[in-house]
Amino acid sequence: MSIIYKNSFLKLEVVPSEVPWFKISLGEPENLLPQKQELLRKEILRVIDILNKAMMEFFNPDKINIVTFGTALPEYYWYVIARFKNDSYFPEEMWGEKQREGEYELKDFEKFIELIKKKL
């Protein structure tokens, strides 16, 4: 994964995939402290909103998956994934069982990354 944006609250990474897939994770553990939680929540929602709108406009997906995970480690993270009916895993999860050879090819992704960087 490569980091494309980072601030004191979170970092945004690209997950290698045939579809646009991003991971948002916490920047610093102290962001979970009660006095920082409201600012953290607003920043996470801001980044998710930017990704969601930009992916809908740029890639025209069939849907967007926004998934939250909390692991055994003290980390929470969010995936924002553009999904297409002809991707390899649709309608299943991207980390699940492959359904077919996908017909979706990720185009102009570097252009999209530059667009996201400007919006953030």
Biopython code that builds the backbone (N, CA, C, O; Angstrom):
import numpy as np
from Bio.PDB.StructureBuilder import StructureBuilder

atoms = [
    (1, "MET", "N", (0.843, -1.181, 0.000)),
    (1, "MET", "CA", (0.000, 0.000, 0.000)),
    (1, "MET", "C", (0.885, 1.240, 0.000)),
    (1, "MET", "O", (1.971, 1.248, 0.579)),
    (2, "SER", "N", (0.408, 2.267, -0.649)),
    (2, "SER", "CA", (1.171, 3.509, -0.654)),
    (2, "SER", "C", (0.322, 4.626, -0.046)),
    (2, "SER", "O", (-0.869, 4.755, -0.332)),
    (3, "ILE", "N", (0.962, 5.418, 0.790)),
    (3, "ILE", "CA", (0.290, 6.533, 1.456)),
    (3, "ILE", "C", (0.201, 7.696, 0.471)),
    (3, "ILE", "O", (1.201, 8.098, -0.123)),
    (4, "ILE", "N", (-1.022, 8.236, 0.306)),
    (4, "ILE", "CA", (-1.173, 9.388, -0.582)),
    (4, "ILE", "C", (-1.523, 10.659, 0.183)),
    (4, "ILE", "O", (-1.467, 11.756, -0.372)),
    (5, "TYR", "N", (-1.885, 10.512, 1.466)),
    (5, "TYR", "CA", (-2.226, 11.680, 2.285)),
    (5, "TYR", "C", (-2.055, 11.288, 3.743)),
    (5, "TYR", "O", (-2.361, 10.166, 4.146)),
    (6, "LYS", "N", (-1.557, 12.242, 4.526)),
    (6, "LYS", "CA", (-1.390, 11.990, 5.954)),
    (6, "LYS", "C", (-1.463, 13.314, 6.694)),
    (6, "LYS", "O", (-0.902, 14.317, 6.252)),
    (7, "ASN", "N", (-2.165, 13.308, 7.833)),
    (7, "ASN", "CA", (-2.137, 14.441, 8.748)),
    (7, "ASN", "C", (-2.073, 13.877, 10.164)),
    (7, "ASN", "O", (-1.874, 12.673, 10.329)),
    (8, "SER", "N", (-2.234, 14.698, 11.175)),
    (8, "SER", "CA", (-2.087, 14.206, 12.546)),
    (8, "SER", "C", (-3.218, 13.270, 12.964)),
    (8, "SER", "O", (-3.084, 12.548, 13.952)),
    (9, "PHE", "N", (-4.331, 13.272, 12.225)),
    (9, "PHE", "CA", (-5.466, 12.431, 12.586)),
    (9, "PHE", "C", (-5.505, 11.103, 11.851)),
    (9, "PHE", "O", (-5.900, 10.087, 12.422)),
    (10, "LEU", "N", (-5.098, 11.103, 10.589)),
    (10, "LEU", "CA", (-5.259, 9.876, 9.813)),
    (10, "LEU", "C", (-4.281, 9.817, 8.661)),
    (10, "LEU", "O", (-3.602, 10.791, 8.337)),
    (11, "LYS", "N", (-4.230, 8.639, 8.049)),
    (11, "LYS", "CA", (-3.486, 8.501, 6.800)),
    (11, "LYS", "C", (-4.387, 7.785, 5.805)),
    (11, "LYS", "O", (-5.220, 6.957, 6.173)),
    (12, "LEU", "N", (-4.199, 8.127, 4.533)),
    (12, "LEU", "CA", (-4.977, 7.564, 3.440)),
    (12, "LEU", "C", (-4.017, 6.803, 2.536)),
    (12, "LEU", "O", (-3.022, 7.349, 2.057)),
    (13, "GLU", "N", (-4.336, 5.532, 2.314)),
    (13, "GLU", "CA", (-3.490, 4.665, 1.505)),
    (13, "GLU", "C", (-4.282, 4.072, 0.344)),
    (13, "GLU", "O", (-5.501, 3.919, 0.419)),
    (14, "VAL", "N", (-3.575, 3.746, -0.717)),
    (14, "VAL", "CA", (-4.157, 3.026, -1.847)),
    (14, "VAL", "C", (-3.931, 1.540, -1.600)),
    (14, "VAL", "O", (-2.811, 1.117, -1.313)),
    (15, "VAL", "N", (-4.989, 0.754, -1.709)),
    (15, "VAL", "CA", (-4.893, -0.697, -1.621)),
    (15, "VAL", "C", (-4.764, -1.225, -3.048)),
    (15, "VAL", "O", (-5.636, -0.955, -3.873)),
    (16, "PRO", "N", (-3.701, -1.970, -3.363)),
    (16, "PRO", "CA", (-3.551, -2.499, -4.721)),
    (16, "PRO", "C", (-4.739, -3.394, -5.094)),
    (16, "PRO", "O", (-5.050, -4.352, -4.388)),
    (17, "SER", "N", (-5.386, -3.073, -6.197)),
    (17, "SER", "CA", (-6.590, -3.795, -6.591)),
    (17, "SER", "C", (-6.946, -3.459, -8.030)),
    (17, "SER", "O", (-6.402, -2.520, -8.612)),
    (18, "GLU", "N", (-7.859, -4.227, -8.596)),
    (18, "GLU", "CA", (-8.359, -3.912, -9.936)),
    (18, "GLU", "C", (-9.382, -2.784, -9.902)),
    (18, "GLU", "O", (-9.696, -2.203, -10.942)),
    (19, "VAL", "N", (-9.910, -2.464, -8.713)),
    (19, "VAL", "CA", (-10.891, -1.390, -8.544)),
    (19, "VAL", "C", (-10.307, -0.309, -7.636)),
    (19, "VAL", "O", (-9.364, -0.581, -6.893)),
    (20, "PRO", "N", (-10.844, 0.906, -7.679)),
    (20, "PRO", "CA", (-10.388, 1.958, -6.758)),
    (20, "PRO", "C", (-10.709, 1.562, -5.310)),
    (20, "PRO", "O", (-11.874, 1.402, -4.946)),
    (21, "TRP", "N", (-9.659, 1.407, -4.489)),
    (21, "TRP", "CA", (-9.812, 0.917, -3.120)),
    (21, "TRP", "C", (-8.846, 1.708, -2.237)),
    (21, "TRP", "O", (-7.642, 1.746, -2.493)),
    (22, "PHE", "N", (-9.389, 2.336, -1.197)),
    (22, "PHE", "CA", (-8.588, 3.151, -0.289)),
    (22, "PHE", "C", (-8.776, 2.690, 1.147)),
    (22, "PHE", "O", (-9.839, 2.196, 1.523)),
    (23, "LYS", "N", (-7.736, 2.859, 1.935)),
    (23, "LYS", "CA", (-7.772, 2.535, 3.360)),
    (23, "LYS", "C", (-7.472, 3.806, 4.148)),
    (23, "LYS", "O", (-6.469, 4.479, 3.911)),
    (24, "ILE", "N", (-8.358, 4.122, 5.086)),
    (24, "ILE", "CA", (-8.167, 5.255, 5.992)),
    (24, "ILE", "C", (-7.868, 4.663, 7.364)),
    (24, "ILE", "O", (-8.660, 3.873, 7.879)),
    (25, "SER", "N", (-6.750, 5.029, 7.955)),
    (25, "SER", "CA", (-6.412, 4.529, 9.289)),
    (25, "SER", "C", (-5.992, 5.684, 10.179)),
    (25, "SER", "O", (-5.652, 6.767, 9.701)),
    (26, "LEU", "N", (-6.019, 5.437, 11.478)),
    (26, "LEU", "CA", (-5.699, 6.479, 12.447)),
    (26, "LEU", "C", (-4.237, 6.847, 12.370)),
    (26, "LEU", "O", (-3.369, 5.987, 12.219)),
    (27, "GLY", "N", (-3.973, 8.139, 12.475)),
    (27, "GLY", "CA", (-2.603, 8.608, 12.429)),
    (27, "GLY", "C", (-1.847, 8.357, 13.720)),
    (27, "GLY", "O", (-0.726, 7.850, 13.692)),
    (28, "GLU", "N", (-2.439, 8.703, 14.841)),
    (28, "GLU", "CA", (-1.781, 8.593, 16.141)),
    (28, "GLU", "C", (-2.732, 7.961, 17.152)),
    (28, "GLU", "O", (-3.920, 8.283, 17.149)),
    (29, "PRO", "N", (-2.244, 7.072, 18.016)),
    (29, "PRO", "CA", (-3.123, 6.432, 19.008)),
    (29, "PRO", "C", (-3.827, 7.419, 19.944)),
    (29, "PRO", "O", (-4.938, 7.153, 20.403)),
    (30, "GLU", "N", (-3.189, 8.548, 20.226)),
    (30, "GLU", "CA", (-3.817, 9.505, 21.142)),
    (30, "GLU", "C", (-5.060, 10.164, 20.546)),
    (30, "GLU", "O", (-5.802, 10.844, 21.254)),
    (31, "ASN", "N", (-5.288, 9.966, 19.246)),
    (31, "ASN", "CA", (-6.506, 10.502, 18.643)),
    (31, "ASN", "C", (-7.758, 9.838, 19.193)),
    (31, "ASN", "O", (-8.863, 10.347, 19.008)),
    (32, "LEU", "N", (-7.596, 8.717, 19.860)),
    (32, "LEU", "CA", (-8.745, 8.042, 20.476)),
    (32, "LEU", "C", (-9.103, 8.630, 21.835)),
    (32, "LEU", "O", (-10.118, 8.254, 22.421)),
    (33, "LEU", "N", (-8.290, 9.537, 22.339)),
    (33, "LEU", "CA", (-8.602, 10.167, 23.612)),
    (33, "LEU", "C", (-9.900, 10.953, 23.478)),
    (33, "LEU", "O", (-10.162, 11.537, 22.426)),
    (34, "PRO", "N", (-10.716, 10.976, 24.529)),
    (34, "PRO", "CA", (-12.035, 11.631, 24.444)),
    (34, "PRO", "C", (-11.992, 13.067, 23.922)),
    (34, "PRO", "O", (-12.875, 13.465, 23.163)),
    (35, "GLN", "N", (-10.994, 13.847, 24.308)),
    (35, "GLN", "CA", (-10.950, 15.250, 23.884)),
    (35, "GLN", "C", (-10.636, 15.404, 22.392)),
    (35, "GLN", "O", (-10.824, 16.489, 21.842)),
    (36, "LYS", "N", (-10.167, 14.353, 21.729)),
    (36, "LYS", "CA", (-9.852, 14.443, 20.305)),
    (36, "LYS", "C", (-10.845, 13.686, 19.432)),
    (36, "LYS", "O", (-10.785, 13.784, 18.206)),
    (37, "GLN", "N", (-11.740, 12.948, 20.028)),
    (37, "GLN", "CA", (-12.617, 12.080, 19.246)),
    (37, "GLN", "C", (-13.532, 12.843, 18.293)),
    (37, "GLN", "O", (-13.767, 12.377, 17.178)),
    (38, "GLU", "N", (-14.050, 13.987, 18.692)),
    (38, "GLU", "CA", (-14.938, 14.745, 17.815)),
    (38, "GLU", "C", (-14.190, 15.257, 16.584)),
    (38, "GLU", "O", (-14.710, 15.192, 15.470)),
    (39, "LEU", "N", (-12.978, 15.761, 16.780)),
    (39, "LEU", "CA", (-12.171, 16.224, 15.647)),
    (39, "LEU", "C", (-11.804, 15.061, 14.731)),
    (39, "LEU", "O", (-11.835, 15.201, 13.508)),
    (40, "LEU", "N", (-11.460, 13.926, 15.310)),
    (40, "LEU", "CA", (-11.131, 12.732, 14.532)),
    (40, "LEU", "C", (-12.330, 12.283, 13.706)),
    (40, "LEU", "O", (-12.193, 11.986, 12.519)),
    (41, "ARG", "N", (-13.497, 12.235, 14.327)),
    (41, "ARG", "CA", (-14.715, 11.812, 13.637)),
    (41, "ARG", "C", (-14.995, 12.726, 12.438)),
    (41, "ARG", "O", (-15.312, 12.248, 11.349)),
    (42, "LYS", "N", (-14.877, 14.025, 12.644)),
    (42, "LYS", "CA", (-15.124, 14.976, 11.555)),
    (42, "LYS", "C", (-14.119, 14.795, 10.415)),
    (42, "LYS", "O", (-14.489, 14.886, 9.244)),
    (43, "GLU", "N", (-12.866, 14.544, 10.746)),
    (43, "GLU", "CA", (-11.839, 14.377, 9.720)),
    (43, "GLU", "C", (-12.059, 13.077, 8.940)),
    (43, "GLU", "O", (-11.906, 13.060, 7.718)),
    (44, "ILE", "N", (-12.411, 12.007, 9.621)),
    (44, "ILE", "CA", (-12.687, 10.743, 8.936)),
    (44, "ILE", "C", (-13.869, 10.917, 7.981)),
    (44, "ILE", "O", (-13.802, 10.504, 6.824)),
    (45, "LEU", "N", (-14.944, 11.526, 8.465)),
    (45, "LEU", "CA", (-16.125, 11.724, 7.616)),
    (45, "LEU", "C", (-15.826, 12.652, 6.443)),
    (45, "LEU", "O", (-16.362, 12.458, 5.352)),
    (46, "ARG", "N", (-14.977, 13.656, 6.651)),
    (46, "ARG", "CA", (-14.597, 14.563, 5.566)),
    (46, "ARG", "C", (-13.869, 13.796, 4.458)),
    (46, "ARG", "O", (-14.180, 13.964, 3.279)),
    (47, "VAL", "N", (-12.907, 12.960, 4.835)),
    (47, "VAL", "CA", (-12.136, 12.211, 3.847)),
    (47, "VAL", "C", (-13.020, 11.175, 3.134)),
    (47, "VAL", "O", (-12.929, 11.019, 1.917)),
    (48, "ILE", "N", (-13.862, 10.478, 3.879)),
    (48, "ILE", "CA", (-14.778, 9.513, 3.259)),
    (48, "ILE", "C", (-15.694, 10.214, 2.261)),
    (48, "ILE", "O", (-15.922, 9.702, 1.165)),
    (49, "ASP", "N", (-16.217, 11.371, 2.629)),
    (49, "ASP", "CA", (-17.114, 12.117, 1.748)),
    (49, "ASP", "C", (-16.401, 12.541, 0.464)),
    (49, "ASP", "O", (-16.962, 12.421, -0.625)),
    (50, "ILE", "N", (-15.179, 13.031, 0.585)),
    (50, "ILE", "CA", (-14.405, 13.433, -0.588)),
    (50, "ILE", "C", (-14.163, 12.238, -1.502)),
    (50, "ILE", "O", (-14.364, 12.332, -2.713)),
    (51, "LEU", "N", (-13.733, 11.116, -0.930)),
    (51, "LEU", "CA", (-13.486, 9.919, -1.738)),
    (51, "LEU", "C", (-14.760, 9.432, -2.419)),
    (51, "LEU", "O", (-14.760, 9.141, -3.615)),
    (52, "ASN", "N", (-15.828, 9.347, -1.662)),
    (52, "ASN", "CA", (-17.095, 8.853, -2.184)),
    (52, "ASN", "C", (-17.557, 9.687, -3.386)),
    (52, "ASN", "O", (-17.845, 9.139, -4.450)),
    (53, "LYS", "N", (-17.625, 10.997, -3.212)),
    (53, "LYS", "CA", (-18.089, 11.872, -4.292)),
    (53, "LYS", "C", (-17.153, 11.835, -5.501)),
    (53, "LYS", "O", (-17.607, 11.777, -6.643)),
    (54, "ALA", "N", (-15.857, 11.868, -5.244)),
    (54, "ALA", "CA", (-14.894, 11.876, -6.346)),
    (54, "ALA", "C", (-14.932, 10.564, -7.127)),
    (54, "ALA", "O", (-14.861, 10.579, -8.356)),
    (55, "MET", "N", (-15.042, 9.436, -6.436)),
    (55, "MET", "CA", (-15.108, 8.152, -7.139)),
    (55, "MET", "C", (-16.386, 8.034, -7.949)),
    (55, "MET", "O", (-16.362, 7.518, -9.067)),
    (56, "MET", "N", (-17.510, 8.508, -7.402)),
    (56, "MET", "CA", (-18.775, 8.453, -8.140)),
    (56, "MET", "C", (-18.674, 9.263, -9.434)),
    (56, "MET", "O", (-19.137, 8.812, -10.482)),
    (57, "GLU", "N", (-18.081, 10.439, -9.371)),
    (57, "GLU", "CA", (-17.964, 11.294, -10.549)),
    (57, "GLU", "C", (-16.920, 10.783, -11.542)),
    (57, "GLU", "O", (-17.158, 10.780, -12.749)),
    (58, "PHE", "N", (-15.780, 10.357, -11.039)),
    (58, "PHE", "CA", (-14.649, 10.012, -11.900)),
    (58, "PHE", "C", (-14.797, 8.628, -12.541)),
    (58, "PHE", "O", (-14.575, 8.469, -13.741)),
    (59, "PHE", "N", (-15.177, 7.620, -11.728)),
    (59, "PHE", "CA", (-15.208, 6.239, -12.194)),
    (59, "PHE", "C", (-16.602, 5.729, -12.557)),
    (59, "PHE", "O", (-16.730, 4.715, -13.243)),
    (60, "ASN", "N", (-17.655, 6.429, -12.099)),
    (60, "ASN", "CA", (-19.027, 6.007, -12.348)),
    (60, "ASN", "C", (-19.262, 4.538, -11.960)),
    (60, "ASN", "O", (-19.707, 3.746, -12.790)),
    (61, "PRO", "N", (-18.968, 4.176, -10.712)),
    (61, "PRO", "CA", (-19.146, 2.779, -10.284)),
    (61, "PRO", "C", (-20.626, 2.436, -10.110)),
    (61, "PRO", "O", (-21.487, 3.315, -10.081)),
    (62, "ASP", "N", (-20.892, 1.147, -9.998)),
    (62, "ASP", "CA", (-22.256, 0.696, -9.708)),
    (62, "ASP", "C", (-22.628, 0.981, -8.260)),
    (62, "ASP", "O", (-23.797, 1.197, -7.941)),
    (63, "LYS", "N", (-21.628, 0.981, -7.387)),
    (63, "LYS", "CA", (-21.853, 1.313, -5.977)),
    (63, "LYS", "C", (-20.520, 1.590, -5.310)),
    (63, "LYS", "O", (-19.459, 1.295, -5.860)),
    (64, "ILE", "N", (-20.588, 2.157, -4.119)),
    (64, "ILE", "CA", (-19.412, 2.400, -3.279)),
    (64, "ILE", "C", (-19.610, 1.615, -1.988)),
    (64, "ILE", "O", (-20.663, 1.709, -1.356)),
    (65, "ASN", "N", (-18.604, 0.843, -1.597)),
    (65, "ASN", "CA", (-18.624, 0.174, -0.299)),
    (65, "ASN", "C", (-17.794, 1.001, 0.671)),
    (65, "ASN", "O", (-16.656, 1.364, 0.375)),
    (66, "ILE", "N", (-18.373, 1.295, 1.831)),
    (66, "ILE", "CA", (-17.638, 1.944, 2.919)),
    (66, "ILE", "C", (-17.720, 0.982, 4.093)),
    (66, "ILE", "O", (-18.801, 0.723, 4.622)),
    (67, "VAL", "N", (-16.561, 0.451, 4.498)),
    (67, "VAL", "CA", (-16.506, -0.611, 5.486)),
    (67, "VAL", "C", (-15.600, -0.189, 6.629)),
    (67, "VAL", "O", (-14.516, 0.346, 6.401)),
    (68, "THR", "N", (-16.038, -0.426, 7.855)),
    (68, "THR", "CA", (-15.233, -0.109, 9.036)),
    (68, "THR", "C", (-14.780, -1.400, 9.699)),
    (68, "THR", "O", (-15.564, -2.336, 9.861)),
    (69, "PHE", "N", (-13.507, -1.443, 10.082)),
    (69, "PHE", "CA", (-12.974, -2.593, 10.787)),
    (69, "PHE", "C", (-12.296, -2.146, 12.068)),
    (69, "PHE", "O", (-11.668, -1.088, 12.115)),
    (70, "GLY", "N", (-12.428, -2.953, 13.097)),
    (70, "GLY", "CA", (-11.640, -2.819, 14.317)),
    (70, "GLY", "C", (-10.994, -4.173, 14.533)),
    (70, "GLY", "O", (-11.686, -5.187, 14.624)),
    (71, "THR", "N", (-9.685, -4.196, 14.616)),
    (71, "THR", "CA", (-8.977, -5.465, 14.723)),
    (71, "THR", "C", (-8.566, -5.724, 16.163)),
    (71, "THR", "O", (-8.856, -4.923, 17.052)),
    (72, "ALA", "N", (-7.897, -6.836, 16.389)),
    (72, "ALA", "CA", (-7.382, -7.156, 17.716)),
    (72, "ALA", "C", (-6.300, -6.156, 18.129)),
    (72, "ALA", "O", (-6.042, -5.958, 19.316)),
    (73, "LEU", "N", (-5.676, -5.533, 17.137)),
    (73, "LEU", "CA", (-4.692, -4.494, 17.429)),
    (73, "LEU", "C", (-5.432, -3.208, 17.769)),
    (73, "LEU", "O", (-6.603, -3.066, 17.419)),
    (74, "PRO", "N", (-4.779, -2.272, 18.439)),
    (74, "PRO", "CA", (-5.460, -1.013, 18.773)),
    (74, "PRO", "C", (-5.552, -0.091, 17.557)),
    (74, "PRO", "O", (-5.078, 1.045, 17.583)),
    (75, "GLU", "N", (-6.167, -0.600, 16.501)),
    (75, "GLU", "CA", (-6.289, 0.195, 15.275)),
    (75, "GLU", "C", (-7.680, -0.007, 14.694)),
    (75, "GLU", "O", (-8.210, -1.118, 14.667)),
    (76, "TYR", "N", (-8.242, 1.075, 14.238)),
    (76, "TYR", "CA", (-9.476, 1.043, 13.472)),
    (76, "TYR", "C", (-9.155, 1.563, 12.096)),
    (76, "TYR", "O", (-8.311, 2.446, 11.938)),
    (77, "TYR", "N", (-9.826, 1.018, 11.094)),
    (77, "TYR", "CA", (-9.620, 1.540, 9.764)),
    (77, "TYR", "C", (-10.891, 1.388, 8.943)),
    (77, "TYR", "O", (-11.785, 0.607, 9.268)),
    (78, "TRP", "N", (-10.935, 2.164, 7.871)),
    (78, "TRP", "CA", (-12.083, 2.226, 6.990)),
    (78, "TRP", "C", (-11.614, 1.963, 5.575)),
    (78, "TRP", "O", (-10.582, 2.479, 5.148)),
    (79, "TYR", "N", (-12.370, 1.163, 4.852)),
    (79, "TYR", "CA", (-12.139, 0.961, 3.427)),
    (79, "TYR", "C", (-13.219, 1.714, 2.663)),
    (79, "TYR", "O", (-14.392, 1.684, 3.035)),
    (80, "VAL", "N", (-12.816, 2.385, 1.600)),
    (80, "VAL", "CA", (-13.748, 3.009, 0.672)),
    (80, "VAL", "C", (-13.407, 2.402, -0.691)),
    (80, "VAL", "O", (-12.311, 2.598, -1.215)),
    (81, "ILE", "N", (-14.374, 1.654, -1.260)),
    (81, "ILE", "CA", (-14.111, 0.840, -2.444)),
    (81, "ILE", "C", (-15.185, 1.102, -3.500)),
    (81, "ILE", "O", (-16.380, 0.988, -3.228)),
    (82, "ALA", "N", (-14.747, 1.451, -4.695)),
    (82, "ALA", "CA", (-15.680, 1.571, -5.828)),
    (82, "ALA", "C", (-15.904, 0.172, -6.392)),
    (82, "ALA", "O", (-14.950, -0.560, -6.652)),
    (83, "ARG", "N", (-17.168, -0.193, -6.578)),
    (83, "ARG", "CA", (-17.497, -1.538, -7.061)),
    (83, "ARG", "C", (-18.219, -1.468, -8.397)),
    (83, "ARG", "O", (-18.977, -0.540, -8.681)),
    (84, "PHE", "N", (-17.953, -2.481, -9.200)),
    (84, "PHE", "CA", (-18.510, -2.571, -10.541)),
    (84, "PHE", "C", (-19.062, -3.977, -10.751)),
    (84, "PHE", "O", (-18.468, -4.955, -10.297)),
    (85, "LYS", "N", (-20.178, -4.077, -11.428)),
    (85, "LYS", "CA", (-20.811, -5.379, -11.647)),
    (85, "LYS", "C", (-19.902, -6.339, -12.397)),
    (85, "LYS", "O", (-20.078, -7.554, -12.307)),
    (86, "ASN", "N", (-18.932, -5.811, -13.136)),
    (86, "ASN", "CA", (-18.029, -6.683, -13.890)),
    (86, "ASN", "C", (-16.648, -6.807, -13.250)),
    (86, "ASN", "O", (-15.710, -7.256, -13.908)),
    (87, "ASP", "N", (-16.498, -6.409, -11.948)),
    (87, "ASP", "CA", (-15.214, -6.667, -11.300)),
    (87, "ASP", "C", (-15.162, -8.150, -10.891)),
    (87, "ASP", "O", (-16.185, -8.835, -10.913)),
    (88, "SER", "N", (-14.007, -8.629, -10.528)),
    (88, "SER", "CA", (-13.792, -10.059, -10.277)),
    (88, "SER", "C", (-14.573, -10.625, -9.101)),
    (88, "SER", "O", (-14.811, -11.831, -9.047)),
    (89, "TYR", "N", (-14.976, -9.782, -8.163)),
    (89, "TYR", "CA", (-15.562, -10.279, -6.920)),
    (89, "TYR", "C", (-17.037, -9.923, -6.743)),
    (89, "TYR", "O", (-17.694, -10.469, -5.857)),
    (90, "PHE", "N", (-17.566, -9.027, -7.560)),
    (90, "PHE", "CA", (-18.942, -8.561, -7.408)),
    (90, "PHE", "C", (-19.922, -9.721, -7.494)),
    (90, "PHE", "O", (-19.772, -10.543, -8.398)),
    (91, "PRO", "N", (-20.897, -9.846, -6.636)),
    (91, "PRO", "CA", (-21.315, -8.910, -5.591)),
    (91, "PRO", "C", (-20.679, -9.192, -4.230)),
    (91, "PRO", "O", (-21.043, -8.560, -3.238)),
    (92, "GLU", "N", (-19.743, -10.124, -4.173)),
    (92, "GLU", "CA", (-19.093, -10.480, -2.908)),
    (92, "GLU", "C", (-18.061, -9.426, -2.505)),
    (92, "GLU", "O", (-17.765, -8.506, -3.268)),
    (93, "GLU", "N", (-17.517, -9.576, -1.288)),
    (93, "GLU", "CA", (-16.488, -8.658, -0.796)),
    (93, "GLU", "C", (-15.214, -8.823, -1.617)),
    (93, "GLU", "O", (-14.954, -9.899, -2.154)),
    (94, "MET", "N", (-14.429, -7.766, -1.713)),
    (94, "MET", "CA", (-13.179, -7.806, -2.471)),
    (94, "MET", "C", (-12.162, -8.767, -1.865)),
    (94, "MET", "O", (-11.267, -9.230, -2.571)),
    (95, "TRP", "N", (-12.275, -9.075, -0.596)),
    (95, "TRP", "CA", (-11.336, -9.982, 0.060)),
    (95, "TRP", "C", (-11.922, -11.396, 0.132)),
    (95, "TRP", "O", (-11.339, -12.280, 0.758)),
    (96, "GLY", "N", (-13.057, -11.603, -0.500)),
    (96, "GLY", "CA", (-13.726, -12.903, -0.468)),
    (96, "GLY", "C", (-13.315, -13.787, -1.628)),
    (96, "GLY", "O", (-12.197, -13.694, -2.135)),
    (97, "GLU", "N", (-14.233, -14.646, -2.041)),
    (97, "GLU", "CA", (-13.960, -15.590, -3.113)),
    (97, "GLU", "C", (-14.178, -14.931, -4.470)),
    (97, "GLU", "O", (-15.202, -14.293, -4.714)),
    (98, "LYS", "N", (-13.201, -15.098, -5.336)),
    (98, "LYS", "CA", (-13.285, -14.534, -6.684)),
    (98, "LYS", "C", (-14.448, -15.202, -7.422)),
    (98, "LYS", "O", (-14.589, -16.424, -7.384)),
    (99, "GLN", "N", (-15.265, -14.411, -8.082)),
    (99, "GLN", "CA", (-16.460, -14.902, -8.753)),
    (99, "GLN", "C", (-16.231, -15.203, -10.239)),
    (99, "GLN", "O", (-16.918, -16.046, -10.817)),
    (100, "ARG", "N", (-15.270, -14.517, -10.851)),
    (100, "ARG", "CA", (-15.038, -14.620, -12.290)),
    (100, "ARG", "C", (-13.752, -13.857, -12.609)),
    (100, "ARG", "O", (-13.179, -13.203, -11.738)),
    (101, "GLU", "N", (-13.317, -13.943, -13.828)),
    (101, "GLU", "CA", (-12.244, -13.065, -14.292)),
    (101, "GLU", "C", (-12.883, -11.708, -14.553)),
    (101, "GLU", "O", (-13.777, -11.586, -15.391)),
    (102, "GLY", "N", (-12.429, -10.712, -13.848)),
    (102, "GLY", "CA", (-13.023, -9.392, -13.973)),
    (102, "GLY", "C", (-12.796, -8.772, -15.333)),
    (102, "GLY", "O", (-11.781, -9.012, -15.986)),
    (103, "GLU", "N", (-13.748, -7.980, -15.739)),
    (103, "GLU", "CA", (-13.645, -7.259, -16.999)),
    (103, "GLU", "C", (-13.379, -5.781, -16.751)),
    (103, "GLU", "O", (-13.345, -4.986, -17.691)),
    (104, "TYR", "N", (-13.190, -5.411, -15.477)),
    (104, "TYR", "CA", (-12.950, -4.013, -15.161)),
    (104, "TYR", "C", (-11.450, -3.751, -15.128)),
    (104, "TYR", "O", (-10.699, -4.467, -14.466)),
    (105, "GLU", "N", (-11.024, -2.725, -15.843)),
    (105, "GLU", "CA", (-9.628, -2.337, -15.860)),
    (105, "GLU", "C", (-9.517, -0.922, -15.309)),
    (105, "GLU", "O", (-10.165, -0.006, -15.815)),
    (106, "LEU", "N", (-8.716, -0.741, -14.296)),
    (106, "LEU", "CA", (-8.559, 0.546, -13.632)),
    (106, "LEU", "C", (-7.811, 1.518, -14.543)),
    (106, "LEU", "O", (-6.625, 1.337, -14.821)),
    (107, "LYS", "N", (-8.517, 2.549, -15.001)),
    (107, "LYS", "CA", (-7.938, 3.510, -15.942)),
    (107, "LYS", "C", (-7.769, 4.874, -15.285)),
    (107, "LYS", "O", (-8.547, 5.263, -14.414)),
    (108, "ASP", "N", (-6.751, 5.581, -15.715)),
    (108, "ASP", "CA", (-6.494, 6.947, -15.252)),
    (108, "ASP", "C", (-6.394, 7.064, -13.732)),
    (108, "ASP", "O", (-6.761, 8.087, -13.155)),
    (109, "PHE", "N", (-5.899, 6.015, -13.094)),
    (109, "PHE", "CA", (-5.856, 6.024, -11.638)),
    (109, "PHE", "C", (-4.906, 7.088, -11.100)),
    (109, "PHE", "O", (-5.205, 7.722, -10.089)),
    (110, "GLU", "N", (-3.782, 7.292, -11.749)),
    (110, "GLU", "CA", (-2.841, 8.316, -11.298)),
    (110, "GLU", "C", (-3.473, 9.709, -11.389)),
    (110, "GLU", "O", (-3.246, 10.558, -10.526)),
    (111, "LYS", "N", (-4.245, 9.930, -12.411)),
    (111, "LYS", "CA", (-4.965, 11.197, -12.553)),
    (111, "LYS", "C", (-5.951, 11.374, -11.394)),
    (111, "LYS", "O", (-6.101, 12.467, -10.848)),
    (112, "PHE", "N", (-6.613, 10.283, -11.037)),
    (112, "PHE", "CA", (-7.556, 10.328, -9.917)),
    (112, "PHE", "C", (-6.829, 10.621, -8.601)),
    (112, "PHE", "O", (-7.317, 11.408, -7.790)),
    (113, "ILE", "N", (-5.691, 10.007, -8.386)),
    (113, "ILE", "CA", (-4.903, 10.239, -7.163)),
    (113, "ILE", "C", (-4.534, 11.723, -7.057)),
    (113, "ILE", "O", (-4.637, 12.306, -5.978)),
    (114, "GLU", "N", (-4.116, 12.324, -8.141)),
    (114, "GLU", "CA", (-3.791, 13.753, -8.117)),
    (114, "GLU", "C", (-5.007, 14.596, -7.795)),
    (114, "GLU", "O", (-4.895, 15.587, -7.073)),
    (115, "LEU", "N", (-6.161, 14.226, -8.312)),
    (115, "LEU", "CA", (-7.413, 14.920, -8.016)),
    (115, "LEU", "C", (-7.717, 14.847, -6.511)),
    (115, "LEU", "O", (-8.072, 15.851, -5.894)),
    (116, "ILE", "N", (-7.576, 13.658, -5.936)),
    (116, "ILE", "CA", (-7.847, 13.468, -4.499)),
    (116, "ILE", "C", (-6.877, 14.295, -3.659)),
    (116, "ILE", "O", (-7.290, 14.944, -2.698)),
    (117, "LYS", "N", (-5.618, 14.277, -4.005)),
    (117, "LYS", "CA", (-4.634, 15.058, -3.259)),
    (117, "LYS", "C", (-5.002, 16.533, -3.235)),
    (117, "LYS", "O", (-4.852, 17.192, -2.205)),
    (118, "LYS", "N", (-5.478, 17.056, -4.349)),
    (118, "LYS", "CA", (-5.882, 18.467, -4.402)),
    (118, "LYS", "C", (-7.104, 18.733, -3.530)),
    (118, "LYS", "O", (-7.192, 19.777, -2.883)),
    (119, "LYS", "N", (-8.040, 17.798, -3.510)),
    (119, "LYS", "CA", (-9.260, 17.983, -2.717)),
    (119, "LYS", "C", (-9.018, 17.882, -1.214)),
    (119, "LYS", "O", (-9.728, 18.493, -0.415)),
    (120, "LEU", "N", (-8.007, 17.100, -0.844)),
    (120, "LEU", "CA", (-7.721, 16.949, 0.583)),
    (120, "LEU", "C", (-6.884, 18.111, 1.088)),
    (120, "LEU", "O", (-6.543, 18.158, 2.270)),
]
sb = StructureBuilder()
sb.init_structure("model")
sb.init_model(0)
sb.init_chain("A")
sb.init_seg("    ")
for serial, (resi, resn, name, xyz) in enumerate(atoms, 1):
    if name == "N":
        sb.init_residue(resn, " ", resi, " ")
    sb.init_atom(name, np.array(xyz, "f"), 0.0, 1.0, " ", f" {name:<3s}", serial, name[0])
structure = sb.get_structure()
